[in-house]
């Protein structure tokens, strides 16, 4: 009896200790969710405003070279010329390298300039940097230890991503999954989920609707459908490899051809503006959420994915700021719409599959991708989305959008490899 009581006492002490940690992270998560979520909400409305201006005054694209010079000057004056973008956030989580607070206003301003002038970029990369830098600074102000600072940085990533897209589960899991492929940071699950949910709640209270699409023509689960979905997923995996290669090679090509950074970004602005007038539409400028919506509705041009890929590589490779994920959604949705139709799948469903498959391929985050399909498209066809994510993850090899992402375990064997994404 005495031994049982002793064990019970130890168990109660352990629970009490864990309860203290739980309360600590509830408080910290609420703080990060409110602060970073609030910044994310402001960022959302600012992006919507400048995008509306660009669509109203399409001549603003002529100022893209000037916008690029303003971005470089801003980073120069803030002594952030060697900024590594989202890769810096991954390093901060893995090694607790401090993120300067000035990263937040810089990426906020630079992304707005890129979108105002018609550069092809998204916003989630900016959101991750916003959330990561603000939460990292808050962690240092509160004098958290090394490990807790890493967790609070992931909280900021989750809150900002969730506030922008209204996908709290995706945001929380992405923050834990993207840093090291094969290892989930489960110690951060409570803080990340709470921060993410609070960020999404704050956005909803401010009138920001979550990103959702209505997919039509979802087929039943049959052997033929499985083959069609697997075939499309293999093609999406190949497309994701191409996207990663172009995004990594574009900056090197720019440096080799035009070594001067200021001349380089100005030339890139001229190229993007010229191509926009050449194709006769600004569908490929900015994030392109309206084109994604049309693709999910079943309408997409066959060349749209290739043009968006070129526009995005020209823009971000030269030093314009923003994110890559929404362009990935654009490319995946338009490609899936066209190729899905050729494989016998309904175009709307093919677009949804393409969207999550290419996202999975470039991020190496299969669990995040599956949850994303649930939050964006609903539960119908979830088994087929799971097949698509699994096939894309395996067939995309060791390529990745973020060069600082560590792939710790093989995609085809249960063995430790520890290599960076290519």
WOQUI-V783490 format. One line per field, one symbol per residue. phi: phi as a letter, one per 40 degrees, with the letter a starting at -180 (. if undefined). Layout:
phi->???
//
This chain:
phi->.ccccccccccccccccccccccdccccccccdcccdccccccdccccccccccccbcccccccccdcccccccccccfbccdbgcdcccccccbgccbcccdccccccccccdcccgccabbccccccdccccccccccccfccdccccccccdcdcccccccbgbccdcccdcccccbchbcccccccccccccccccccccccgccccabbcbgccccbdccccccccccccccccccccccccccdcccdcccbcccccccccccccccccccccgabcccgcgccccccccchbaccccccccccdccccccchcbiabccdcddccccccdccccccgcddcccccccccccdcccbfbccdcccdccccbgccgcccccccccccdcccgbcacbccccccbdcbbcbcbfbccc
//
